[in-house]
Amino acid sequence: MAHTDSRTMRRVLHREIAGTIGLLTDEHDFRAMRCYRSFTFDDHAAYLKQVEALLRTRTLQGSHTTVALFDPEEYAEFCTQKSLDPDNPSSRTRFTAQLAVTGPTLPYEGQPLADLLAALVDEGVRQATWEYATTLLARLGACTSCGEDLGRTAFARASDLLVRILDTAPPGDRHLVCSVTGPPETLIAALHAADTGGTLKLDETEALEFTTVLALGLATESPGGLVIRASAPAMPDRVYGWRLRAYGLDPLTAGEVFDAYCTDVESGDLISPESNVDYCEPPDLGEEKTARGHNH
């Protein structure tokens, strides 16, 4: 009886343990891991089917599982730093445990694995974008004339602009996209604000990432833009935006917004405008005509 009770308690405790699975999302990363003899999978599609079966089994058993983006290059660096043998399953387990804290992760909630993979990759891009933008802001240092931290000042300016944009937007849900062009690539951040009836609900992580990318564009005077789409029931969506300039925003005309949305980026061909959408000029943000910068 005591032995049976012990097994029952262990099963109960097993359901209390949260787990993390490091997932190789694409064929390239999968092939990179095949150089380790202890990694016994030889087909990426079969590997994904086994992962999905394991996730479903754990869910049926009442266990919560988080899926992390497993990067073979980061794994190799981790093993070098920790003096671990990369060709050892326990090393992969330790790396996955770290990913649960520091890396891009998503909870498995019974969704198709293909959907989870796409969302996990997007999460990885979001985190990498934020980390890169944060690093560049920190490298700006202090203004040689006034001594102010340029990155911190730009972030405060971006935060103020974001508040003004959300406050002046028409009622409804608001979806914002900010893009900053510069070497070596274009950084893009998105923010969704849900209208819950008089108040806006924001994801704090999204808001931080969005503000950081906007701050980088303002501080470095990089080419870029910010567009917002406001959606409310029984009303046309309203789309408008701004062009980034040094420590400020220049409003786009309705024609410029229309051209941006109705032109194929790659071919330059015209695209039919969406129905029930108004392309318009942005409202007055109520800010000073000349934003304070550092052109001393």
Buried (B, 14 or more C-beta within 10 A) or exposed (E): EEEEEEEEEEEEEEEEEEBBBBBBBEEEBBEBBBEBEEBEBEEBEEBBEEBBEBBBEBBEEEBBBBBBBBBBEBBBEBBEEEEBEBEEEEBBEBBBEBBBEEBBBBEBEEEEBEEBBEBBBEBBEBBEBBEBBBEBBEEBEBBEEEEEBBBBBBBBBBBBBBEBBBEEBBEBBBBBBBBBBBEEEEBBBBBBBEBEEEEBEBEEEBBBBBBBBBBBBBBBEBBBBBBBBBBBEEEBBBBBBBBBBBBBBEBBEBEBBBEBBBEEEEEEEEEEEEEEBBBBBBBEBEEEEEBEBBEE
